[in-house]
């Protein structure tokens, strides 16, 4: 999904790259396959749609899981402390988006993706407790706890509104209690993000948490 759905000019693609099974490669970089989210961000406004005042975003999310005989099929991540992701990023300011069975269907819990090794594969960890409740890009108050037993979808979005190409690859996403990955936990330092408070002020991320 992107602003192109409303008439904007951002181009976004989500491709699947299958595993490299070439026997000629002693150390293949792609042994499991991965998804590649890439394209080009545009902030141009459609001339024939004056009601569109903001463009420059792209995102994807998993599909809703098919229901079972017991009802909706949801993820229960309550036994786990971290979200883990194996990614290769271009270093742009991506967000992880979580959708749950919340009272407000349009609520999303978000967290910045801090890539420490742009252009290289790395594993990042984010504490579930550090996700922030938002609605249409605005941080909501009061904050409510993430419904860990009822996670519907997970995805990645880019909302920095910086024109140009973007490219991030995702090999795997999982819940874990293991904090001894090849990358330390998120502590991205003090940095201004794209999320805003209800008063319009930019949210700053300090030590992986909003402040």
PyMOL commands that place a pseudoatom at each C-alpha (Angstrom):
pseudoatom trace, name=CA, resn=UNK, resi=1, chain=A, elem=C, hetatm=0, pos=[0.000, 0.000, 0.000]
pseudoatom trace, name=CA, resn=UNK, resi=2, chain=A, elem=C, hetatm=0, pos=[1.129, 3.589, -0.644]
pseudoatom trace, name=CA, resn=UNK, resi=3, chain=A, elem=C, hetatm=0, pos=[-0.188, 7.049, -1.420]
pseudoatom trace, name=CA, resn=UNK, resi=4, chain=A, elem=C, hetatm=0, pos=[-0.698, 5.772, -4.977]
pseudoatom trace, name=CA, resn=UNK, resi=5, chain=A, elem=C, hetatm=0, pos=[-3.897, 4.155, -3.664]
pseudoatom trace, name=CA, resn=UNK, resi=6, chain=A, elem=C, hetatm=0, pos=[-5.320, 7.682, -3.343]
pseudoatom trace, name=CA, resn=UNK, resi=7, chain=A, elem=C, hetatm=0, pos=[-3.796, 9.136, -6.503]
pseudoatom trace, name=CA, resn=UNK, resi=8, chain=A, elem=C, hetatm=0, pos=[-0.228, 9.852, -5.342]
pseudoatom trace, name=CA, resn=UNK, resi=9, chain=A, elem=C, hetatm=0, pos=[2.911, 8.943, -7.243]
pseudoatom trace, name=CA, resn=UNK, resi=10, chain=A, elem=C, hetatm=0, pos=[4.900, 6.774, -4.821]
pseudoatom trace, name=CA, resn=UNK, resi=11, chain=A, elem=C, hetatm=0, pos=[5.932, 3.421, -6.284]
pseudoatom trace, name=CA, resn=UNK, resi=12, chain=A, elem=C, hetatm=0, pos=[6.106, 0.446, -3.910]
pseudoatom trace, name=CA, resn=UNK, resi=13, chain=A, elem=C, hetatm=0, pos=[6.846, -3.225, -4.543]
pseudoatom trace, name=CA, resn=UNK, resi=14, chain=A, elem=C, hetatm=0, pos=[6.998, -6.292, -2.297]
pseudoatom trace, name=CA, resn=UNK, resi=15, chain=A, elem=C, hetatm=0, pos=[8.876, -9.136, -3.988]
pseudoatom trace, name=CA, resn=UNK, resi=16, chain=A, elem=C, hetatm=0, pos=[9.801, -12.641, -2.871]
pseudoatom trace, name=CA, resn=UNK, resi=17, chain=A, elem=C, hetatm=0, pos=[13.369, -13.763, -3.565]
pseudoatom trace, name=CA, resn=UNK, resi=18, chain=A, elem=C, hetatm=0, pos=[13.554, -17.576, -3.311]
pseudoatom trace, name=CA, resn=UNK, resi=19, chain=A, elem=C, hetatm=0, pos=[16.502, -19.360, -1.658]
pseudoatom trace, name=CA, resn=UNK, resi=20, chain=A, elem=C, hetatm=0, pos=[19.751, -19.598, -3.593]
pseudoatom trace, name=CA, resn=UNK, resi=21, chain=A, elem=C, hetatm=0, pos=[20.328, -23.316, -4.128]
pseudoatom trace, name=CA, resn=UNK, resi=22, chain=A, elem=C, hetatm=0, pos=[23.285, -22.923, -6.472]
pseudoatom trace, name=CA, resn=UNK, resi=23, chain=A, elem=C, hetatm=0, pos=[25.850, -25.600, -5.672]
pseudoatom trace, name=CA, resn=UNK, resi=24, chain=A, elem=C, hetatm=0, pos=[28.610, -23.431, -7.111]
pseudoatom trace, name=CA, resn=UNK, resi=25, chain=A, elem=C, hetatm=0, pos=[28.385, -20.995, -4.216]
pseudoatom trace, name=CA, resn=UNK, resi=26, chain=A, elem=C, hetatm=0, pos=[30.265, -22.065, -1.090]
pseudoatom trace, name=CA, resn=UNK, resi=27, chain=A, elem=C, hetatm=0, pos=[28.798, -19.264, 1.018]
pseudoatom trace, name=CA, resn=UNK, resi=28, chain=A, elem=C, hetatm=0, pos=[25.473, -18.236, -0.489]
pseudoatom trace, name=CA, resn=UNK, resi=29, chain=A, elem=C, hetatm=0, pos=[24.004, -15.007, 0.900]
pseudoatom trace, name=CA, resn=UNK, resi=30, chain=A, elem=C, hetatm=0, pos=[20.452, -16.217, 0.402]
pseudoatom trace, name=CA, resn=UNK, resi=31, chain=A, elem=C, hetatm=0, pos=[19.884, -19.682, 1.822]
pseudoatom trace, name=CA, resn=UNK, resi=32, chain=A, elem=C, hetatm=0, pos=[16.347, -19.177, 3.167]
pseudoatom trace, name=CA, resn=UNK, resi=33, chain=A, elem=C, hetatm=0, pos=[14.752, -16.706, 0.799]
pseudoatom trace, name=CA, resn=UNK, resi=34, chain=A, elem=C, hetatm=0, pos=[13.562, -13.231, 1.749]
pseudoatom trace, name=CA, resn=UNK, resi=35, chain=A, elem=C, hetatm=0, pos=[10.997, -10.536, 0.994]
pseudoatom trace, name=CA, resn=UNK, resi=36, chain=A, elem=C, hetatm=0, pos=[12.194, -7.281, -0.562]
pseudoatom trace, name=CA, resn=UNK, resi=37, chain=A, elem=C, hetatm=0, pos=[10.215, -4.078, -0.018]
pseudoatom trace, name=CA, resn=UNK, resi=38, chain=A, elem=C, hetatm=0, pos=[11.416, -1.399, -2.414]
pseudoatom trace, name=CA, resn=UNK, resi=39, chain=A, elem=C, hetatm=0, pos=[10.348, 1.464, -4.614]
pseudoatom trace, name=CA, resn=UNK, resi=40, chain=A, elem=C, hetatm=0, pos=[10.448, 5.241, -4.861]
pseudoatom trace, name=CA, resn=UNK, resi=41, chain=A, elem=C, hetatm=0, pos=[8.880, 7.799, -2.514]
pseudoatom trace, name=CA, resn=UNK, resi=42, chain=A, elem=C, hetatm=0, pos=[7.220, 10.815, -4.129]
pseudoatom trace, name=CA, resn=UNK, resi=43, chain=A, elem=C, hetatm=0, pos=[5.702, 13.785, -2.303]
pseudoatom trace, name=CA, resn=UNK, resi=44, chain=A, elem=C, hetatm=0, pos=[4.038, 15.211, -5.415]
pseudoatom trace, name=CA, resn=UNK, resi=45, chain=A, elem=C, hetatm=0, pos=[0.339, 15.923, -4.986]
pseudoatom trace, name=CA, resn=UNK, resi=46, chain=A, elem=C, hetatm=0, pos=[-2.202, 14.885, -7.632]
pseudoatom trace, name=CA, resn=UNK, resi=47, chain=A, elem=C, hetatm=0, pos=[-3.368, 18.023, -9.427]
pseudoatom trace, name=CA, resn=UNK, resi=48, chain=A, elem=C, hetatm=0, pos=[-6.880, 16.683, -9.995]
pseudoatom trace, name=CA, resn=UNK, resi=49, chain=A, elem=C, hetatm=0, pos=[-7.502, 15.756, -6.337]
pseudoatom trace, name=CA, resn=UNK, resi=50, chain=A, elem=C, hetatm=0, pos=[-7.300, 18.902, -4.169]
pseudoatom trace, name=CA, resn=UNK, resi=51, chain=A, elem=C, hetatm=0, pos=[-8.580, 16.947, -1.155]
pseudoatom trace, name=CA, resn=UNK, resi=52, chain=A, elem=C, hetatm=0, pos=[-5.281, 15.028, -1.042]
pseudoatom trace, name=CA, resn=UNK, resi=53, chain=A, elem=C, hetatm=0, pos=[-2.950, 17.176, 1.069]
pseudoatom trace, name=CA, resn=UNK, resi=54, chain=A, elem=C, hetatm=0, pos=[-0.268, 14.687, 2.091]
pseudoatom trace, name=CA, resn=UNK, resi=55, chain=A, elem=C, hetatm=0, pos=[1.640, 12.002, 0.210]
pseudoatom trace, name=CA, resn=UNK, resi=56, chain=A, elem=C, hetatm=0, pos=[5.037, 10.330, 0.505]
pseudoatom trace, name=CA, resn=UNK, resi=57, chain=A, elem=C, hetatm=0, pos=[4.475, 7.018, 2.275]
pseudoatom trace, name=CA, resn=UNK, resi=58, chain=A, elem=C, hetatm=0, pos=[4.528, 3.289, 1.584]
pseudoatom trace, name=CA, resn=UNK, resi=59, chain=A, elem=C, hetatm=0, pos=[3.890, 0.207, 3.706]
pseudoatom trace, name=CA, resn=UNK, resi=60, chain=A, elem=C, hetatm=0, pos=[3.029, -3.466, 3.687]
pseudoatom trace, name=CA, resn=UNK, resi=61, chain=A, elem=C, hetatm=0, pos=[1.490, -5.834, 6.205]
pseudoatom trace, name=CA, resn=UNK, resi=62, chain=A, elem=C, hetatm=0, pos=[0.724, -9.509, 6.488]
pseudoatom trace, name=CA, resn=UNK, resi=63, chain=A, elem=C, hetatm=0, pos=[-2.702, -10.708, 5.488]
pseudoatom trace, name=CA, resn=UNK, resi=64, chain=A, elem=C, hetatm=0, pos=[-5.257, -11.626, 8.121]
pseudoatom trace, name=CA, resn=UNK, resi=65, chain=A, elem=C, hetatm=0, pos=[-4.868, -15.288, 8.984]
pseudoatom trace, name=CA, resn=UNK, resi=66, chain=A, elem=C, hetatm=0, pos=[-7.757, -17.526, 7.857]
pseudoatom trace, name=CA, resn=UNK, resi=67, chain=A, elem=C, hetatm=0, pos=[-10.326, -18.280, 10.579]
pseudoatom trace, name=CA, resn=UNK, resi=68, chain=A, elem=C, hetatm=0, pos=[-10.563, -21.634, 12.305]
pseudoatom trace, name=CA, resn=UNK, resi=69, chain=A, elem=C, hetatm=0, pos=[-13.587, -23.464, 13.673]
pseudoatom trace, name=CA, resn=UNK, resi=70, chain=A, elem=C, hetatm=0, pos=[-12.940, -21.566, 16.917]
pseudoatom trace, name=CA, resn=UNK, resi=71, chain=A, elem=C, hetatm=0, pos=[-13.125, -18.129, 15.274]
pseudoatom trace, name=CA, resn=UNK, resi=72, chain=A, elem=C, hetatm=0, pos=[-10.460, -15.624, 14.266]
pseudoatom trace, name=CA, resn=UNK, resi=73, chain=A, elem=C, hetatm=0, pos=[-6.888, -16.852, 14.024]
pseudoatom trace, name=CA, resn=UNK, resi=74, chain=A, elem=C, hetatm=0, pos=[-4.565, -14.484, 15.895]
pseudoatom trace, name=CA, resn=UNK, resi=75, chain=A, elem=C, hetatm=0, pos=[-0.980, -14.533, 17.134]
pseudoatom trace, name=CA, resn=UNK, resi=76, chain=A, elem=C, hetatm=0, pos=[-0.330, -14.819, 20.867]
pseudoatom trace, name=CA, resn=UNK, resi=77, chain=A, elem=C, hetatm=0, pos=[3.085, -13.303, 21.616]
pseudoatom trace, name=CA, resn=UNK, resi=78, chain=A, elem=C, hetatm=0, pos=[2.458, -12.884, 25.357]
pseudoatom trace, name=CA, resn=UNK, resi=79, chain=A, elem=C, hetatm=0, pos=[5.084, -15.492, 26.424]
pseudoatom trace, name=CA, resn=UNK, resi=80, chain=A, elem=C, hetatm=0, pos=[7.843, -13.535, 24.663]
pseudoatom trace, name=CA, resn=UNK, resi=81, chain=A, elem=C, hetatm=0, pos=[9.800, -10.376, 25.455]
pseudoatom trace, name=CA, resn=UNK, resi=82, chain=A, elem=C, hetatm=0, pos=[11.129, -9.335, 22.064]
pseudoatom trace, name=CA, resn=UNK, resi=83, chain=A, elem=C, hetatm=0, pos=[10.235, -8.991, 18.437]
pseudoatom trace, name=CA, resn=UNK, resi=84, chain=A, elem=C, hetatm=0, pos=[13.205, -10.182, 16.364]
pseudoatom trace, name=CA, resn=UNK, resi=85, chain=A, elem=C, hetatm=0, pos=[13.794, -9.333, 12.715]
pseudoatom trace, name=CA, resn=UNK, resi=86, chain=A, elem=C, hetatm=0, pos=[16.476, -10.442, 10.279]
pseudoatom trace, name=CA, resn=UNK, resi=87, chain=A, elem=C, hetatm=0, pos=[16.802, -7.546, 7.819]
pseudoatom trace, name=CA, resn=UNK, resi=88, chain=A, elem=C, hetatm=0, pos=[19.041, -5.794, 5.320]
pseudoatom trace, name=CA, resn=UNK, resi=89, chain=A, elem=C, hetatm=0, pos=[18.174, -2.110, 5.181]
pseudoatom trace, name=CA, resn=UNK, resi=90, chain=A, elem=C, hetatm=0, pos=[19.234, 0.958, 3.254]
pseudoatom trace, name=CA, resn=UNK, resi=91, chain=A, elem=C, hetatm=0, pos=[19.205, 2.903, 6.531]
pseudoatom trace, name=CA, resn=UNK, resi=92, chain=A, elem=C, hetatm=0, pos=[16.011, 4.881, 5.978]
pseudoatom trace, name=CA, resn=UNK, resi=93, chain=A, elem=C, hetatm=0, pos=[13.572, 5.521, 8.839]
pseudoatom trace, name=CA, resn=UNK, resi=94, chain=A, elem=C, hetatm=0, pos=[11.268, 2.520, 8.714]
pseudoatom trace, name=CA, resn=UNK, resi=95, chain=A, elem=C, hetatm=0, pos=[8.642, 1.613, 11.306]
pseudoatom trace, name=CA, resn=UNK, resi=96, chain=A, elem=C, hetatm=0, pos=[7.342, -1.765, 12.425]
pseudoatom trace, name=CA, resn=UNK, resi=97, chain=A, elem=C, hetatm=0, pos=[3.537, -1.714, 12.533]
pseudoatom trace, name=CA, resn=UNK, resi=98, chain=A, elem=C, hetatm=0, pos=[1.445, -4.063, 14.695]
pseudoatom trace, name=CA, resn=UNK, resi=99, chain=A, elem=C, hetatm=0, pos=[-2.316, -4.375, 14.344]
pseudoatom trace, name=CA, resn=UNK, resi=100, chain=A, elem=C, hetatm=0, pos=[-4.315, -6.029, 17.124]
pseudoatom trace, name=CA, resn=UNK, resi=101, chain=A, elem=C, hetatm=0, pos=[-7.944, -6.727, 17.956]
pseudoatom trace, name=CA, resn=UNK, resi=102, chain=A, elem=C, hetatm=0, pos=[-8.161, -3.368, 19.727]
pseudoatom trace, name=CA, resn=UNK, resi=103, chain=A, elem=C, hetatm=0, pos=[-11.290, -1.408, 20.581]
pseudoatom trace, name=CA, resn=UNK, resi=104, chain=A, elem=C, hetatm=0, pos=[-10.357, 1.142, 17.893]
pseudoatom trace, name=CA, resn=UNK, resi=105, chain=A, elem=C, hetatm=0, pos=[-9.772, -0.863, 14.686]
pseudoatom trace, name=CA, resn=UNK, resi=106, chain=A, elem=C, hetatm=0, pos=[-7.573, 1.831, 13.103]
pseudoatom trace, name=CA, resn=UNK, resi=107, chain=A, elem=C, hetatm=0, pos=[-5.108, 1.871, 16.024]
pseudoatom trace, name=CA, resn=UNK, resi=108, chain=A, elem=C, hetatm=0, pos=[-1.593, 0.645, 15.216]
pseudoatom trace, name=CA, resn=UNK, resi=109, chain=A, elem=C, hetatm=0, pos=[1.319, 0.052, 17.597]
pseudoatom trace, name=CA, resn=UNK, resi=110, chain=A, elem=C, hetatm=0, pos=[4.571, 1.286, 16.069]
pseudoatom trace, name=CA, resn=UNK, resi=111, chain=A, elem=C, hetatm=0, pos=[8.326, 1.320, 16.694]
pseudoatom trace, name=CA, resn=UNK, resi=112, chain=A, elem=C, hetatm=0, pos=[11.290, 2.619, 14.724]
pseudoatom trace, name=CA, resn=UNK, resi=113, chain=A, elem=C, hetatm=0, pos=[13.578, 0.137, 12.966]
pseudoatom trace, name=CA, resn=UNK, resi=114, chain=A, elem=C, hetatm=0, pos=[17.166, 1.060, 13.833]
pseudoatom trace, name=CA, resn=UNK, resi=115, chain=A, elem=C, hetatm=0, pos=[19.472, -0.552, 11.295]
pseudoatom trace, name=CA, resn=UNK, resi=116, chain=A, elem=C, hetatm=0, pos=[23.054, -0.496, 12.546]
pseudoatom trace, name=CA, resn=UNK, resi=117, chain=A, elem=C, hetatm=0, pos=[24.607, -2.032, 9.448]
pseudoatom trace, name=CA, resn=UNK, resi=118, chain=A, elem=C, hetatm=0, pos=[22.965, -0.530, 6.348]
pseudoatom trace, name=CA, resn=UNK, resi=119, chain=A, elem=C, hetatm=0, pos=[23.532, -2.748, 3.337]
pseudoatom trace, name=CA, resn=UNK, resi=120, chain=A, elem=C, hetatm=0, pos=[24.294, -5.825, 5.467]
pseudoatom trace, name=CA, resn=UNK, resi=121, chain=A, elem=C, hetatm=0, pos=[22.177, -8.552, 7.006]
pseudoatom trace, name=CA, resn=UNK, resi=122, chain=A, elem=C, hetatm=0, pos=[21.603, -8.057, 10.724]
pseudoatom trace, name=CA, resn=UNK, resi=123, chain=A, elem=C, hetatm=0, pos=[19.231, -9.162, 13.474]
pseudoatom trace, name=CA, resn=UNK, resi=124, chain=A, elem=C, hetatm=0, pos=[17.460, -6.480, 15.488]
pseudoatom trace, name=CA, resn=UNK, resi=125, chain=A, elem=C, hetatm=0, pos=[15.433, -6.842, 18.677]
pseudoatom trace, name=CA, resn=UNK, resi=126, chain=A, elem=C, hetatm=0, pos=[12.569, -4.660, 19.880]
pseudoatom trace, name=CA, resn=UNK, resi=127, chain=A, elem=C, hetatm=0, pos=[10.838, -5.073, 23.239]
pseudoatom trace, name=CA, resn=UNK, resi=128, chain=A, elem=C, hetatm=0, pos=[7.104, -5.522, 22.910]
pseudoatom trace, name=CA, resn=UNK, resi=129, chain=A, elem=C, hetatm=0, pos=[6.673, -3.035, 25.780]
pseudoatom trace, name=CA, resn=UNK, resi=130, chain=A, elem=C, hetatm=0, pos=[8.342, -0.302, 23.723]
pseudoatom trace, name=CA, resn=UNK, resi=131, chain=A, elem=C, hetatm=0, pos=[5.717, -0.172, 20.972]
pseudoatom trace, name=CA, resn=UNK, resi=132, chain=A, elem=C, hetatm=0, pos=[3.625, 3.013, 20.875]
pseudoatom trace, name=CA, resn=UNK, resi=133, chain=A, elem=C, hetatm=0, pos=[-0.094, 3.225, 20.166]
pseudoatom trace, name=CA, resn=UNK, resi=134, chain=A, elem=C, hetatm=0, pos=[-0.831, 5.489, 17.184]
pseudoatom trace, name=CA, resn=UNK, resi=135, chain=A, elem=C, hetatm=0, pos=[-3.715, 6.330, 14.899]
pseudoatom trace, name=CA, resn=UNK, resi=136, chain=A, elem=C, hetatm=0, pos=[-3.061, 7.659, 11.393]
pseudoatom trace, name=CA, resn=UNK, resi=137, chain=A, elem=C, hetatm=0, pos=[0.491, 8.613, 12.387]
pseudoatom trace, name=CA, resn=UNK, resi=138, chain=A, elem=C, hetatm=0, pos=[-0.454, 10.437, 15.599]
pseudoatom trace, name=CA, resn=UNK, resi=139, chain=A, elem=C, hetatm=0, pos=[0.572, 9.154, 19.032]
pseudoatom trace, name=CA, resn=UNK, resi=140, chain=A, elem=C, hetatm=0, pos=[-2.596, 8.556, 21.051]
pseudoatom trace, name=CA, resn=UNK, resi=141, chain=A, elem=C, hetatm=0, pos=[-3.194, 9.463, 24.684]
pseudoatom trace, name=CA, resn=UNK, resi=142, chain=A, elem=C, hetatm=0, pos=[-3.743, 7.746, 26.940]
pseudoatom trace, name=CA, resn=UNK, resi=143, chain=A, elem=C, hetatm=0, pos=[-1.471, 4.947, 25.824]
pseudoatom trace, name=CA, resn=UNK, resi=144, chain=A, elem=C, hetatm=0, pos=[-2.943, 1.460, 26.120]
pseudoatom trace, name=CA, resn=UNK, resi=145, chain=A, elem=C, hetatm=0, pos=[-1.041, -1.774, 26.506]
pseudoatom trace, name=CA, resn=UNK, resi=146, chain=A, elem=C, hetatm=0, pos=[-0.451, -3.843, 23.401]
pseudoatom trace, name=CA, resn=UNK, resi=147, chain=A, elem=C, hetatm=0, pos=[-2.943, -6.732, 23.255]
pseudoatom trace, name=CA, resn=UNK, resi=148, chain=A, elem=C, hetatm=0, pos=[-0.295, -9.433, 23.088]
pseudoatom trace, name=CA, resn=UNK, resi=149, chain=A, elem=C, hetatm=0, pos=[-2.737, -12.317, 22.922]
pseudoatom trace, name=CA, resn=UNK, resi=150, chain=A, elem=C, hetatm=0, pos=[-4.534, -10.837, 19.895]
pseudoatom trace, name=CA, resn=UNK, resi=151, chain=A, elem=C, hetatm=0, pos=[-2.047, -9.686, 17.255]
pseudoatom trace, name=CA, resn=UNK, resi=152, chain=A, elem=C, hetatm=0, pos=[-3.668, -9.602, 13.802]
pseudoatom trace, name=CA, resn=UNK, resi=153, chain=A, elem=C, hetatm=0, pos=[-0.955, -8.370, 11.448]
pseudoatom trace, name=CA, resn=UNK, resi=154, chain=A, elem=C, hetatm=0, pos=[2.623, -7.146, 11.331]
pseudoatom trace, name=CA, resn=UNK, resi=155, chain=A, elem=C, hetatm=0, pos=[4.256, -5.002, 8.686]
pseudoatom trace, name=CA, resn=UNK, resi=156, chain=A, elem=C, hetatm=0, pos=[6.794, -2.330, 7.842]
pseudoatom trace, name=CA, resn=UNK, resi=157, chain=A, elem=C, hetatm=0, pos=[6.147, 1.233, 6.735]
pseudoatom trace, name=CA, resn=UNK, resi=158, chain=A, elem=C, hetatm=0, pos=[8.137, 4.238, 5.546]
pseudoatom trace, name=CA, resn=UNK, resi=159, chain=A, elem=C, hetatm=0, pos=[6.632, 7.612, 6.408]
pseudoatom trace, name=CA, resn=UNK, resi=160, chain=A, elem=C, hetatm=0, pos=[9.628, 9.987, 6.423]
pseudoatom trace, name=CA, resn=UNK, resi=161, chain=A, elem=C, hetatm=0, pos=[8.337, 11.788, 3.287]
pseudoatom trace, name=CA, resn=UNK, resi=162, chain=A, elem=C, hetatm=0, pos=[11.859, 11.991, 1.869]
pseudoatom trace, name=CA, resn=UNK, resi=163, chain=A, elem=C, hetatm=0, pos=[11.694, 11.662, -1.931]
pseudoatom trace, name=CA, resn=UNK, resi=164, chain=A, elem=C, hetatm=0, pos=[13.812, 8.951, -3.494]
pseudoatom trace, name=CA, resn=UNK, resi=165, chain=A, elem=C, hetatm=0, pos=[14.425, 5.240, -3.616]
pseudoatom trace, name=CA, resn=UNK, resi=166, chain=A, elem=C, hetatm=0, pos=[13.968, 2.899, -0.663]
pseudoatom trace, name=CA, resn=UNK, resi=167, chain=A, elem=C, hetatm=0, pos=[14.958, -0.734, -0.206]
pseudoatom trace, name=CA, resn=UNK, resi=168, chain=A, elem=C, hetatm=0, pos=[14.689, -3.087, 2.763]
pseudoatom trace, name=CA, resn=UNK, resi=169, chain=A, elem=C, hetatm=0, pos=[14.839, -6.892, 2.748]
pseudoatom trace, name=CA, resn=UNK, resi=170, chain=A, elem=C, hetatm=0, pos=[13.292, -9.108, 5.428]
pseudoatom trace, name=CA, resn=UNK, resi=171, chain=A, elem=C, hetatm=0, pos=[14.417, -12.701, 5.852]
pseudoatom trace, name=CA, resn=UNK, resi=172, chain=A, elem=C, hetatm=0, pos=[12.410, -13.560, 8.958]
pseudoatom trace, name=CA, resn=UNK, resi=173, chain=A, elem=C, hetatm=0, pos=[10.308, -12.096, 11.775]
pseudoatom trace, name=CA, resn=UNK, resi=174, chain=A, elem=C, hetatm=0, pos=[9.679, -13.926, 15.045]
pseudoatom trace, name=CA, resn=UNK, resi=175, chain=A, elem=C, hetatm=0, pos=[8.961, -13.573, 18.764]
pseudoatom trace, name=CA, resn=UNK, resi=176, chain=A, elem=C, hetatm=0, pos=[11.705, -14.589, 21.179]
pseudoatom trace, name=CA, resn=UNK, resi=177, chain=A, elem=C, hetatm=0, pos=[13.073, -14.412, 24.710]
pseudoatom trace, name=CA, resn=UNK, resi=178, chain=A, elem=C, hetatm=0, pos=[16.654, -14.714, 23.486]
pseudoatom trace, name=CA, resn=UNK, resi=179, chain=A, elem=C, hetatm=0, pos=[18.471, -11.392, 23.809]
pseudoatom trace, name=CA, resn=UNK, resi=180, chain=A, elem=C, hetatm=0, pos=[21.846, -12.767, 22.658]
pseudoatom trace, name=CA, resn=UNK, resi=181, chain=A, elem=C, hetatm=0, pos=[21.442, -12.095, 18.940]
pseudoatom trace, name=CA, resn=UNK, resi=182, chain=A, elem=C, hetatm=0, pos=[24.156, -10.757, 16.643]
pseudoatom trace, name=CA, resn=UNK, resi=183, chain=A, elem=C, hetatm=0, pos=[22.833, -7.264, 17.269]
pseudoatom trace, name=CA, resn=UNK, resi=184, chain=A, elem=C, hetatm=0, pos=[22.147, -5.546, 20.579]
pseudoatom trace, name=CA, resn=UNK, resi=185, chain=A, elem=C, hetatm=0, pos=[18.691, -4.412, 21.593]
pseudoatom trace, name=CA, resn=UNK, resi=186, chain=A, elem=C, hetatm=0, pos=[17.237, -1.257, 20.127]
pseudoatom trace, name=CA, resn=UNK, resi=187, chain=A, elem=C, hetatm=0, pos=[18.795, 1.849, 21.669]
pseudoatom trace, name=CA, resn=UNK, resi=188, chain=A, elem=C, hetatm=0, pos=[18.814, 4.203, 18.747]
pseudoatom trace, name=CA, resn=UNK, resi=189, chain=A, elem=C, hetatm=0, pos=[19.778, 7.237, 20.780]
pseudoatom trace, name=CA, resn=UNK, resi=190, chain=A, elem=C, hetatm=0, pos=[17.922, 10.547, 20.705]
pseudoatom trace, name=CA, resn=UNK, resi=191, chain=A, elem=C, hetatm=0, pos=[16.473, 11.107, 17.278]
pseudoatom trace, name=CA, resn=UNK, resi=192, chain=A, elem=C, hetatm=0, pos=[13.412, 12.807, 15.875]
pseudoatom trace, name=CA, resn=UNK, resi=193, chain=A, elem=C, hetatm=0, pos=[10.965, 10.494, 14.179]
pseudoatom trace, name=CA, resn=UNK, resi=194, chain=A, elem=C, hetatm=0, pos=[7.894, 10.957, 12.009]
pseudoatom trace, name=CA, resn=UNK, resi=195, chain=A, elem=C, hetatm=0, pos=[5.281, 10.193, 14.676]
pseudoatom trace, name=CA, resn=UNK, resi=196, chain=A, elem=C, hetatm=0, pos=[3.515, 13.230, 16.116]
pseudoatom trace, name=CA, resn=UNK, resi=197, chain=A, elem=C, hetatm=0, pos=[1.666, 13.902, 19.357]
pseudoatom trace, name=CA, resn=UNK, resi=198, chain=A, elem=C, hetatm=0, pos=[-1.937, 15.076, 19.322]
pseudoatom trace, name=CA, resn=UNK, resi=199, chain=A, elem=C, hetatm=0, pos=[-0.561, 18.632, 19.599]
pseudoatom trace, name=CA, resn=UNK, resi=200, chain=A, elem=C, hetatm=0, pos=[1.437, 18.222, 16.382]
pseudoatom trace, name=CA, resn=UNK, resi=201, chain=A, elem=C, hetatm=0, pos=[4.879, 17.966, 18.004]
pseudoatom trace, name=CA, resn=UNK, resi=202, chain=A, elem=C, hetatm=0, pos=[7.353, 15.444, 16.603]
pseudoatom trace, name=CA, resn=UNK, resi=203, chain=A, elem=C, hetatm=0, pos=[8.037, 12.469, 18.867]
pseudoatom trace, name=CA, resn=UNK, resi=204, chain=A, elem=C, hetatm=0, pos=[11.706, 11.978, 19.715]
pseudoatom trace, name=CA, resn=UNK, resi=205, chain=A, elem=C, hetatm=0, pos=[13.109, 8.487, 20.337]
pseudoatom trace, name=CA, resn=UNK, resi=206, chain=A, elem=C, hetatm=0, pos=[15.469, 8.155, 23.293]
pseudoatom trace, name=CA, resn=UNK, resi=207, chain=A, elem=C, hetatm=0, pos=[17.031, 4.768, 23.978]
pseudoatom trace, name=CA, resn=UNK, resi=208, chain=A, elem=C, hetatm=0, pos=[14.486, 3.040, 21.758]
pseudoatom trace, name=CA, resn=UNK, resi=209, chain=A, elem=C, hetatm=0, pos=[11.570, 4.665, 23.604]
pseudoatom trace, name=CA, resn=UNK, resi=210, chain=A, elem=C, hetatm=0, pos=[9.509, 7.729, 22.685]
pseudoatom trace, name=CA, resn=UNK, resi=211, chain=A, elem=C, hetatm=0, pos=[10.016, 10.859, 24.756]
for i in range(1, 211): cmd.bond("trace and resi %d" % i, "trace and resi %d" % (i + 1))
show_as sticks, trace
zoom trace
